[in-house]
Amino acid sequence: MKRTKITYYVTTGIISAMMLFIGFETLLKPEVKVSMQHLGFPDYFRIELGITKFIGAIMLWLPSRLSKEIAYTGFTIMFASASLAHFAVGDPTEKVIAGFVFLAILIASYVSYIRLHSLKTT
């Protein structure tokens, strides 16, 4: 139980902190605007994505199971789509793999959350 709890808090903290940091970058850094154009996305999508990252980071910590499930689903789609977008434009392998690395951390957070939740209900 203690190991599962530590895994949950560490992985969820990593994902949340990363999404808050990247959310700020997505909204404020000109380099991200250029990167999004390189991937073929319109500028309004960059703004939507930045705001969504903030909302998702907060939703991961809300007590509602539904809010957590929505955040996990959204981040899963976001990380997988990021890898696919980088692959589609022929970006270096590191950029393609990065989304999958973050997805692995997200999966560890989700699995530990499910384990904690099932321990509480039994």
N, CA, C and O atoms as a GROMACS GRO file, in nm:
protein
  488
    1MET      N    1   0.082  -0.120   0.000
    1MET     CA    2   0.000   0.000   0.000
    1MET      C    3   0.087   0.126   0.000
    1MET      O    4   0.061   0.220  -0.076
    2LYS      N    5   0.190   0.129   0.085
    2LYS     CA    6   0.275   0.247   0.094
    2LYS      C    7   0.349   0.271  -0.037
    2LYS      O    8   0.360   0.385  -0.082
    3ARG      N    9   0.399   0.164  -0.098
    3ARG     CA   10   0.472   0.176  -0.225
    3ARG      C   11   0.378   0.227  -0.336
    3ARG      O   12   0.417   0.311  -0.417
    4THR      N   13   0.257   0.176  -0.337
    4THR     CA   14   0.159   0.219  -0.436
    4THR      C   15   0.126   0.367  -0.417
    4THR      O   16   0.114   0.441  -0.515
    5LYS      N   17   0.111   0.409  -0.294
    5LYS     CA   18   0.080   0.549  -0.264
    5LYS      C   19   0.194   0.640  -0.308
    5LYS      O   20   0.171   0.747  -0.366
    6ILE      N   21   0.317   0.599  -0.279
    6ILE     CA   22   0.434   0.677  -0.321
    6ILE      C   23   0.440   0.686  -0.473
    6ILE      O   24   0.464   0.794  -0.528
    7THR      N   25   0.419   0.573  -0.540
    7THR     CA   26   0.420   0.571  -0.687
    7THR      C   27   0.314   0.665  -0.742
    7THR      O   28   0.340   0.741  -0.835
    8TYR      N   29   0.196   0.660  -0.684
    8TYR     CA   30   0.087   0.746  -0.729
    8TYR      C   31   0.123   0.894  -0.714
    8TYR      O   32   0.111   0.971  -0.809
    9TYR      N   33   0.168   0.932  -0.596
    9TYR     CA   34   0.196   1.074  -0.572
    9TYR      C   35   0.315   1.124  -0.653
    9TYR      O   36   0.313   1.237  -0.702
   10VAL      N   37   0.417   1.043  -0.669
   10VAL     CA   38   0.534   1.085  -0.746
   10VAL      C   39   0.499   1.098  -0.894
   10VAL      O   40   0.528   1.200  -0.956
   11THR      N   41   0.436   0.995  -0.952
   11THR     CA   42   0.405   1.000  -1.095
   11THR      C   43   0.300   1.106  -1.127
   11THR      O   44   0.309   1.175  -1.229
   12THR      N   45   0.201   1.120  -1.042
   12THR     CA   46   0.099   1.222  -1.064
   12THR      C   47   0.159   1.362  -1.047
   12THR      O   48   0.123   1.455  -1.120
   13GLY      N   49   0.249   1.376  -0.951
   13GLY     CA   50   0.318   1.504  -0.934
   13GLY      C   51   0.402   1.540  -1.055
   13GLY      O   52   0.405   1.656  -1.097
   14ILE      N   53   0.471   1.441  -1.111
   14ILE     CA   54   0.553   1.465  -1.231
   14ILE      C   55   0.465   1.511  -1.346
   14ILE      O   56   0.495   1.610  -1.412
   15ILE      N   57   0.357   1.439  -1.370
   15ILE     CA   58   0.267   1.474  -1.480
   15ILE      C   59   0.207   1.613  -1.458
   15ILE      O   60   0.203   1.694  -1.551
   16SER      N   61   0.160   1.640  -1.338
   16SER     CA   62   0.098   1.770  -1.309
   16SER      C   63   0.196   1.885  -1.325
   16SER      O   64   0.166   1.985  -1.390
   17ALA      N   65   0.313   1.869  -1.265
   17ALA     CA   66   0.415   1.974  -1.275
   17ALA      C   67   0.455   1.997  -1.421
   17ALA      O   68   0.470   2.110  -1.466
   18MET      N   69   0.473   1.888  -1.492
   18MET     CA   70   0.512   1.898  -1.632
   18MET      C   71   0.404   1.969  -1.714
   18MET      O   72   0.434   2.053  -1.798
   19MET      N   73   0.278   1.934  -1.689
   19MET     CA   74   0.170   1.997  -1.765
   19MET      C   75   0.156   2.145  -1.731
   19MET      O   76   0.126   2.225  -1.819
   20LEU      N   77   0.176   2.181  -1.605
   20LEU     CA   78   0.171   2.323  -1.568
   20LEU      C   79   0.285   2.400  -1.635
   20LEU      O   80   0.263   2.507  -1.691
   21PHE      N   81   0.405   2.344  -1.629
   21PHE     CA   82   0.522   2.408  -1.690
   21PHE      C   83   0.504   2.419  -1.842
   21PHE      O   84   0.525   2.526  -1.899
   22ILE      N   85   0.466   2.309  -1.905
   22ILE     CA   86   0.450   2.310  -2.051
   22ILE      C   87   0.330   2.395  -2.091
   22ILE      O   88   0.329   2.454  -2.199
   23GLY      N   89   0.228   2.401  -2.005
   23GLY     CA   90   0.114   2.488  -2.033
   23GLY      C   91   0.156   2.633  -2.043
   23GLY      O   92   0.114   2.705  -2.134
   24PHE      N   93   0.240   2.677  -1.948
   24PHE     CA   94   0.292   2.814  -1.954
   24PHE      C   95   0.375   2.834  -2.081
   24PHE      O   96   0.360   2.936  -2.150
   25GLU      N   97   0.460   2.740  -2.111
   25GLU     CA   98   0.542   2.751  -2.232
   25GLU      C   99   0.455   2.756  -2.357
   25GLU      O  100   0.480   2.836  -2.448
   26THR      N  101   0.354   2.672  -2.361
   26THR     CA  102   0.266   2.666  -2.478
   26THR      C  103   0.199   2.801  -2.502
   26THR      O  104   0.181   2.842  -2.616
   27LEU      N  105   0.164   2.869  -2.395
   27LEU     CA  106   0.096   2.998  -2.410
   27LEU      C  107   0.191   3.116  -2.430
   27LEU      O  108   0.155   3.213  -2.496
   28LEU      N  109   0.312   3.108  -2.373
   28LEU     CA  110   0.397   3.227  -2.367
   28LEU      C  111   0.522   3.224  -2.456
   28LEU      O  112   0.571   3.331  -2.494
   29LYS      N  113   0.573   3.108  -2.490
   29LYS     CA  114   0.700   3.103  -2.563
   29LYS      C  115   0.679   3.108  -2.714
   29LYS      O  116   0.601   3.030  -2.769
   30PRO      N  117   0.747   3.200  -2.781
   30PRO     CA  118   0.734   3.208  -2.927
   30PRO      C  119   0.784   3.081  -2.998
   30PRO      O  120   0.735   3.047  -3.106
   31GLU      N  121   0.879   3.011  -2.936
   31GLU     CA  122   0.931   2.888  -2.998
   31GLU      C  123   0.822   2.782  -3.012
   31GLU      O  124   0.822   2.705  -3.107
   32VAL      N  125   0.730   2.780  -2.915
   32VAL     CA  126   0.623   2.681  -2.921
   32VAL      C  127   0.528   2.715  -3.036
   32VAL      O  128   0.476   2.626  -3.103
   33LYS      N  129   0.506   2.842  -3.058
   33LYS     CA  130   0.422   2.884  -3.170
   33LYS      C  131   0.482   2.836  -3.302
   33LYS      O  132   0.410   2.787  -3.390
   34VAL      N  133   0.612   2.850  -3.315
   34VAL     CA  134   0.681   2.805  -3.436
   34VAL      C  135   0.672   2.652  -3.448
   34VAL      O  136   0.649   2.599  -3.556
   35SER      N  137   0.691   2.583  -3.335
   35SER     CA  138   0.683   2.438  -3.334
   35SER      C  139   0.544   2.389  -3.374
   35SER      O  140   0.532   2.292  -3.449
   36MET      N  141   0.442   2.454  -3.325
   36MET     CA  142   0.304   2.415  -3.359
   36MET      C  143   0.277   2.438  -3.508
   36MET      O  144   0.208   2.359  -3.572
   37GLN      N  145   0.332   2.547  -3.562
   37GLN     CA  146   0.318   2.572  -3.705
   37GLN      C  147   0.390   2.463  -3.784
   37GLN      O  148   0.339   2.417  -3.887
   38HIS      N  149   0.507   2.423  -3.738
   38HIS     CA  150   0.584   2.316  -3.801
   38HIS      C  151   0.504   2.185  -3.805
   38HIS      O  152   0.512   2.109  -3.901
   39LEU      N  153   0.426   2.161  -3.699
   39LEU     CA  154   0.344   2.040  -3.692
   39LEU      C  155   0.215   2.052  -3.773
   39LEU      O  156   0.143   1.955  -3.791
   40GLY      N  157   0.186   2.174  -3.820
   40GLY     CA  158   0.069   2.195  -3.904
   40GLY      C  159  -0.057   2.236  -3.828
   40GLY      O  160  -0.167   2.228  -3.881
   41PHE      N  161  -0.040   2.280  -3.703
   41PHE     CA  162  -0.155   2.320  -3.622
   41PHE      C  163  -0.175   2.471  -3.627
   41PHE      O  164  -0.078   2.546  -3.629
   42PRO      N  165  -0.301   2.516  -3.628
   42PRO     CA  166  -0.328   2.660  -3.623
   42PRO      C  167  -0.296   2.717  -3.485
   42PRO      O  168  -0.290   2.643  -3.387
   43ASP      N  169  -0.276   2.848  -3.478
   43ASP     CA  170  -0.235   2.911  -3.353
   43ASP      C  171  -0.342   2.900  -3.244
   43ASP      O  172  -0.308   2.889  -3.126
   44TYR      N  173  -0.469   2.903  -3.282
   44TYR     CA  174  -0.572   2.892  -3.179
   44TYR      C  175  -0.566   2.757  -3.108
   44TYR      O  176  -0.603   2.748  -2.991
   45PHE      N  177  -0.520   2.653  -3.176
   45PHE     CA  178  -0.507   2.521  -3.114
   45PHE      C  179  -0.400   2.523  -3.006
   45PHE      O  180  -0.414   2.456  -2.903
   46ARG      N  181  -0.294   2.598  -3.028
   46ARG     CA  182  -0.187   2.613  -2.927
   46ARG      C  183  -0.245   2.672  -2.798
   46ARG      O  184  -0.212   2.628  -2.689
   47ILE      N  185  -0.330   2.772  -2.814
   47ILE     CA  186  -0.390   2.836  -2.698
   47ILE      C  187  -0.485   2.739  -2.626
   47ILE      O  188  -0.483   2.729  -2.504
   48GLU      N  189  -0.568   2.669  -2.702
   48GLU     CA  190  -0.657   2.569  -2.643
   48GLU      C  191  -0.578   2.462  -2.570
   48GLU      O  192  -0.614   2.420  -2.460
   49LEU      N  193  -0.470   2.418  -2.631
   49LEU     CA  194  -0.387   2.312  -2.572
   49LEU      C  195  -0.323   2.359  -2.441
   49LEU      O  196  -0.319   2.284  -2.344
   50GLY      N  197  -0.273   2.482  -2.440
   50GLY     CA  198  -0.213   2.536  -2.318
   50GLY      C  199  -0.313   2.543  -2.203
   50GLY      O  200  -0.281   2.505  -2.091
   51ILE      N  201  -0.432   2.592  -2.231
   51ILE     CA  202  -0.535   2.602  -2.128
   51ILE      C  203  -0.578   2.463  -2.082
   51ILE      O  204  -0.597   2.441  -1.962
   52THR      N  205  -0.591   2.370  -2.174
   52THR     CA  206  -0.631   2.234  -2.141
   52THR      C  207  -0.529   2.166  -2.051
   52THR      O  208  -0.566   2.087  -1.964
   53LYS      N  209  -0.403   2.195  -2.071
   53LYS     CA  210  -0.299   2.136  -1.985
   53LYS      C  211  -0.315   2.183  -1.841
   53LYS      O  212  -0.298   2.103  -1.749
   54PHE      N  213  -0.347   2.310  -1.821
   54PHE     CA  214  -0.372   2.361  -1.686
   54PHE      C  215  -0.493   2.292  -1.622
   54PHE      O  216  -0.488   2.247  -1.507
   55ILE      N  217  -0.600   2.285  -1.698
   55ILE     CA  218  -0.723   2.224  -1.646
   55ILE      C  219  -0.699   2.078  -1.610
   55ILE      O  220  -0.741   2.033  -1.503
   56GLY      N  221  -0.631   2.005  -1.696
   56GLY     CA  222  -0.603   1.864  -1.670
   56GLY      C  223  -0.515   1.843  -1.549
   56GLY      O  224  -0.537   1.751  -1.471
   57ALA      N  225  -0.415   1.928  -1.532
   57ALA     CA  226  -0.325   1.917  -1.416
   57ALA      C  227  -0.402   1.936  -1.286
   57ALA      O  228  -0.376   1.868  -1.187
   58ILE      N  229  -0.498   2.026  -1.287
   58ILE     CA  230  -0.581   2.048  -1.168
   58ILE      C  231  -0.677   1.931  -1.148
   58ILE      O  232  -0.696   1.885  -1.035
   59MET      N  233  -0.736   1.884  -1.257
   59MET     CA  234  -0.834   1.775  -1.246
   59MET      C  235  -0.774   1.646  -1.192
   59MET      O  236  -0.844   1.567  -1.128
   60LEU      N  237  -0.646   1.624  -1.215
   60LEU     CA  238  -0.581   1.503  -1.162
   60LEU      C  239  -0.584   1.499  -1.009
   60LEU      O  240  -0.580   1.391  -0.950
   61TRP      N  241  -0.591   1.615  -0.945
   61TRP     CA  242  -0.585   1.622  -0.799
   61TRP      C  243  -0.722   1.638  -0.733
   61TRP      O  244  -0.732   1.633  -0.610
   62LEU      N  245  -0.826   1.657  -0.811
   62LEU     CA  246  -0.960   1.669  -0.753
   62LEU      C  247  -1.005   1.533  -0.700
   62LEU      O  248  -0.966   1.430  -0.754
   63PRO      N  249  -1.086   1.533  -0.595
   63PRO     CA  250  -1.128   1.405  -0.536
   63PRO      C  251  -1.224   1.324  -0.623
   63PRO      O  252  -1.238   1.203  -0.602
   64SER      N  253  -1.290   1.387  -0.717
   64SER     CA  254  -1.386   1.319  -0.802
   64SER      C  255  -1.318   1.218  -0.896
   64SER      O  256  -1.224   1.253  -0.968
   65ARG      N  257  -1.366   1.096  -0.894
   65ARG     CA  258  -1.310   0.993  -0.982
   65ARG      C  259  -1.333   1.031  -1.128
   65ARG      O  260  -1.246   1.009  -1.213
   66LEU      N  261  -1.449   1.088  -1.158
   66LEU     CA  262  -1.480   1.127  -1.295
   66LEU      C  263  -1.381   1.231  -1.346
   66LEU      O  264  -1.336   1.221  -1.460
   67SER      N  265  -1.347   1.329  -1.265
   67SER     CA  266  -1.252   1.432  -1.309
   67SER      C  267  -1.115   1.370  -1.338
   67SER      O  268  -1.048   1.407  -1.434
   68LYS      N  269  -1.074   1.276  -1.254
   68LYS     CA  270  -0.946   1.208  -1.276
   68LYS      C  271  -0.950   1.128  -1.406
   68LYS      O  272  -0.855   1.133  -1.485
   69GLU      N  273  -1.059   1.055  -1.429
   69GLU     CA  274  -1.072   0.973  -1.550
   69GLU      C  275  -1.067   1.062  -1.676
   69GLU      O  276  -1.005   1.026  -1.775
   70ILE      N  277  -1.134   1.175  -1.670
   70ILE     CA  278  -1.133   1.268  -1.783
   70ILE      C  279  -0.992   1.320  -1.808
   70ILE      O  280  -0.947   1.325  -1.922
   71ALA      N  281  -0.922   1.358  -1.702
   71ALA     CA  282  -0.785   1.409  -1.716
   71ALA      C  283  -0.692   1.300  -1.771
   71ALA      O  284  -0.613   1.327  -1.862
   72TYR      N  285  -0.700   1.180  -1.718
   72TYR     CA  286  -0.617   1.070  -1.768
   72TYR      C  287  -0.645   1.042  -1.915
   72TYR      O  288  -0.552   1.021  -1.994
   73THR      N  289  -0.772   1.043  -1.953
   73THR     CA  290  -0.808   1.019  -2.092
   73THR      C  291  -0.754   1.130  -2.182
   73THR      O  292  -0.696   1.104  -2.287
   74GLY      N  293  -0.774   1.254  -2.140
   74GLY     CA  294  -0.726   1.367  -2.220
   74GLY      C  295  -0.575   1.367  -2.236
   74GLY      O  296  -0.525   1.391  -2.346
   75PHE      N  297  -0.503   1.341  -2.128
   75PHE     CA  298  -0.357   1.338  -2.136
   75PHE      C  299  -0.308   1.221  -2.221
   75PHE      O  300  -0.208   1.232  -2.291
   76THR      N  301  -0.378   1.108  -2.214
   76THR     CA  302  -0.342   0.993  -2.298
   76THR      C  303  -0.352   1.031  -2.445
   76THR      O  304  -0.261   1.005  -2.524
   77ILE      N  305  -0.463   1.092  -2.481
   77ILE     CA  306  -0.482   1.136  -2.620
   77ILE      C  307  -0.378   1.241  -2.657
   77ILE      O  308  -0.323   1.237  -2.768
   78MET      N  309  -0.350   1.333  -2.566
   78MET     CA  310  -0.253   1.440  -2.592
   78MET      C  311  -0.113   1.384  -2.618
   78MET      O  312  -0.047   1.423  -2.714
   79PHE      N  313  -0.066   1.292  -2.532
   79PHE     CA  314   0.069   1.237  -2.547
   79PHE      C  315   0.080   1.151  -2.673
   79PHE      O  316   0.179   1.160  -2.746
   80ALA      N  317  -0.020   1.068  -2.697
   80ALA     CA  318  -0.017   0.984  -2.817
   80ALA      C  319  -0.023   1.069  -2.943
   80ALA      O  320   0.048   1.042  -3.040
   81SER      N  321  -0.106   1.172  -2.942
   81SER     CA  322  -0.118   1.261  -3.058
   81SER      C  323   0.010   1.340  -3.082
   81SER      O  324   0.048   1.364  -3.196
   82ALA      N  325   0.077   1.381  -2.975
   82ALA     CA  326   0.203   1.454  -2.989
   82ALA      C  327   0.307   1.366  -3.058
   82ALA      O  328   0.376   1.411  -3.149
   83SER      N  329   0.317   1.241  -3.015
   83SER     CA  330   0.413   1.150  -3.078
   83SER      C  331   0.378   1.128  -3.224
   83SER      O  332   0.466   1.131  -3.311
   84LEU      N  333   0.252   1.107  -3.252
   84LEU     CA  334   0.207   1.086  -3.390
   84LEU      C  335   0.235   1.209  -3.477
   84LEU      O  336   0.279   1.196  -3.591
   85ALA      N  337   0.208   1.328  -3.423
   85ALA     CA  338   0.232   1.451  -3.499
   85ALA      C  339   0.380   1.467  -3.532
   85ALA      O  340   0.415   1.501  -3.645
   86HIS      N  341   0.467   1.442  -3.435
   86HIS     CA  342   0.611   1.452  -3.460
   86HIS      C  343   0.657   1.347  -3.561
   86HIS      O  344   0.742   1.374  -3.646
   87PHE      N  345   0.601   1.228  -3.551
   87PHE     CA  346   0.635   1.122  -3.647
   87PHE      C  347   0.590   1.160  -3.788
   87PHE      O  348   0.664   1.140  -3.885
   88ALA      N  349   0.469   1.215  -3.799
   88ALA     CA  350   0.411   1.248  -3.929
   88ALA      C  351   0.491   1.353  -4.005
   88ALA      O  352   0.495   1.350  -4.128
   89VAL      N  353   0.556   1.446  -3.933
   89VAL     CA  354   0.634   1.549  -4.002
   89VAL      C  355   0.781   1.513  -4.013
   89VAL      O  356   0.862   1.592  -4.061
   90GLY      N  357   0.817   1.392  -3.967
   90GLY     CA  358   0.955   1.346  -3.981
   90GLY      C  359   1.052   1.403  -3.881
   90GLY      O  360   1.172   1.413  -3.908
   91ASP      N  361   1.002   1.441  -3.764
   91ASP     CA  362   1.090   1.493  -3.659
   91ASP      C  363   1.182   1.382  -3.606
   91ASP      O  364   1.155   1.263  -3.627
   92PRO      N  365   1.290   1.421  -3.538
   92PRO     CA  366   1.382   1.321  -3.483
   92PRO      C  367   1.312   1.225  -3.387
   92PRO      O  368   1.210   1.258  -3.326
   93THR      N  369   1.369   1.107  -3.376
   93THR     CA  370   1.313   1.000  -3.293
   93THR      C  371   1.291   1.044  -3.149
   93THR      O  372   1.193   1.004  -3.086
   94GLU      N  373   1.381   1.128  -3.094
   94GLU     CA  374   1.366   1.173  -2.955
   94GLU      C  375   1.232   1.243  -2.932
   94GLU      O  376   1.169   1.226  -2.828
   95LYS      N  377   1.190   1.323  -3.030
   95LYS     CA  378   1.064   1.395  -3.016
   95LYS      C  379   0.945   1.300  -3.024
   95LYS      O  380   0.844   1.320  -2.956
   96VAL      N  381   0.957   1.198  -3.106
   96VAL     CA  382   0.850   1.099  -3.118
   96VAL      C  383   0.840   1.018  -2.988
   96VAL      O  384   0.731   0.994  -2.938
   97ILE      N  385   0.953   0.976  -2.936
   97ILE     CA  386   0.957   0.892  -2.817
   97ILE      C  387   0.915   0.969  -2.691
   97ILE      O  388   0.860   0.909  -2.599
   98ALA      N  389   0.940   1.098  -2.686
   98ALA     CA  390   0.909   1.178  -2.566
   98ALA      C  391   0.763   1.162  -2.524
   98ALA      O  392   0.733   1.146  -2.406
   99GLY      N  393   0.673   1.168  -2.620
   99GLY     CA  394   0.531   1.151  -2.587
   99GLY      C  395   0.502   1.016  -2.524
   99GLY      O  396   0.420   1.005  -2.433
  100PHE      N  397   0.570   0.913  -2.573
  100PHE     CA  398   0.549   0.779  -2.517
  100PHE      C  399   0.611   0.765  -2.378
  100PHE      O  400   0.560   0.690  -2.295
  101VAL      N  401   0.720   0.835  -2.353
  101VAL     CA  402   0.780   0.833  -2.219
  101VAL      C  403   0.683   0.897  -2.119
  101VAL      O  404   0.660   0.842  -2.011
  102PHE      N  405   0.627   1.011  -2.155
  102PHE     CA  406   0.530   1.076  -2.067
  102PHE      C  407   0.403   0.992  -2.052
  102PHE      O  408   0.341   0.990  -1.946
  103LEU      N  409   0.366   0.923  -2.160
  103LEU     CA  410   0.252   0.833  -2.153
  103LEU      C  411   0.278   0.718  -2.055
  103LEU      O  412   0.188   0.678  -1.981
  104ALA      N  413   0.400   0.667  -2.052
  104ALA     CA  414   0.436   0.561  -1.958
  104ALA      C  415   0.425   0.610  -1.813
  104ALA      O  416   0.377   0.538  -1.726
  105ILE      N  417   0.469   0.732  -1.788
  105ILE     CA  418   0.456   0.790  -1.653
  105ILE      C  419   0.309   0.807  -1.618
  105ILE      O  420   0.268   0.780  -1.505
  106LEU      N  421   0.230   0.852  -1.714
  106LEU     CA  422   0.086   0.869  -1.692
  106LEU      C  423   0.020   0.734  -1.661
  106LEU      O  424  -0.065   0.726  -1.573
  107ILE      N  425   0.059   0.631  -1.733
  107ILE     CA  426   0.003   0.498  -1.710
  107ILE      C  427   0.039   0.449  -1.570
  107ILE      O  428  -0.045   0.391  -1.501
  108ALA      N  429   0.162   0.473  -1.528
  108ALA     CA  430   0.202   0.435  -1.391
  108ALA      C  431   0.117   0.508  -1.288
  108ALA      O  432   0.077   0.450  -1.188
  109SER      N  433   0.090   0.636  -1.312
  109SER     CA  434   0.004   0.713  -1.222
  109SER      C  435  -0.136   0.654  -1.219
  109SER      O  436  -0.194   0.636  -1.112
  110TYR      N  437  -0.190   0.623  -1.335
  110TYR     CA  438  -0.326   0.570  -1.343
  110TYR      C  439  -0.338   0.433  -1.277
  110TYR      O  440  -0.432   0.408  -1.201
  111VAL      N  441  -0.244   0.345  -1.305
  111VAL     CA  442  -0.247   0.211  -1.245
  111VAL      C  443  -0.237   0.220  -1.093
  111VAL      O  444  -0.308   0.150  -1.022
  112SER      N  445  -0.148   0.305  -1.044
  112SER     CA  446  -0.136   0.320  -0.898
  112SER      C  447  -0.262   0.383  -0.839
  112SER      O  448  -0.302   0.349  -0.728
  113TYR      N  449  -0.324   0.475  -0.912
  113TYR     CA  450  -0.451   0.534  -0.865
  113TYR      C  451  -0.559   0.426  -0.855
  113TYR      O  452  -0.631   0.420  -0.755
  114ILE      N  453  -0.570   0.342  -0.956
  114ILE     CA  454  -0.670   0.234  -0.955
  114ILE      C  455  -0.643   0.138  -0.840
  114ILE      O  456  -0.736   0.094  -0.772
  115ARG      N  457  -0.517   0.106  -0.819
  115ARG     CA  458  -0.483   0.016  -0.707
  115ARG      C  459  -0.519   0.079  -0.572
  115ARG      O  460  -0.575   0.012  -0.486
  116LEU      N  461  -0.487   0.205  -0.555
  116LEU     CA  462  -0.523   0.273  -0.430
  116LEU      C  463  -0.674   0.279  -0.411
  116LEU      O  464  -0.725   0.255  -0.301
  117HIS      N  465  -0.744   0.310  -0.519
  117HIS     CA  466  -0.888   0.320  -0.511
  117HIS      C  467  -0.952   0.184  -0.479
  117HIS      O  468  -1.049   0.178  -0.403
  118SER      N  469  -0.899   0.078  -0.537
  118SER     CA  470  -0.956  -0.055  -0.511
  118SER      C  471  -0.924  -0.101  -0.368
  118SER      O  472  -1.002  -0.174  -0.308
  119LEU      N  473  -0.811  -0.058  -0.313
  119LEU     CA  474  -0.777  -0.092  -0.175
  119LEU      C  475  -0.869  -0.023  -0.076
  119LEU      O  476  -0.901  -0.077   0.030
  120LYS      N  477  -0.912   0.099  -0.111
  120LYS     CA  478  -1.000   0.174  -0.023
  120LYS      C  479  -1.142   0.116  -0.021
  120LYS      O  480  -1.212   0.124   0.080
  121THR      N  481  -1.185   0.058  -0.134
  121THR     CA  482  -1.321   0.008  -0.143
  121THR      C  483  -1.335  -0.136  -0.095
  121THR      O  484  -1.447  -0.184  -0.080
  122THR      N  485  -1.223  -0.205  -0.071
  122THR     CA  486  -1.232  -0.344  -0.025
  122THR      C  487  -1.215  -0.354   0.124
  122THR      O  488  -1.220  -0.464   0.180
   0.00000   0.00000   0.00000
